[in-house]
Amino acid sequence: MTATICAELGAAADAVNRYRMRVAGLIENIGANHEDLVSAMYEAERALLSAERLLIRAEKIAR
């Protein structure tokens, strides 16, 4: 594969990681009365982690 594709996949994985960290940081600031919101945000964080792992896997395959 081309170096451009590998670089783009790596950049996308890095960006998703940064968004995941931002979501995780927001969770810490939510009060105890918002269980539904916290649950949804944890689910989003897990989905972003999965997306990051898949992008890293794709990058490795593309090499």
ZIKA-V956999 format. One record per helix or strand of 2 or more residues. SS is the DSSP state (hx for helix, st for strand). FROM is the first residue (numbers start at 1). TO is the last residue. If there is no record, write none. Layout:
ss->SS from->FROM to->TO
ss->SS from->FROM to->TO
This chain:
ss->hx from->3 to->27
ss->hx from->35 to->62
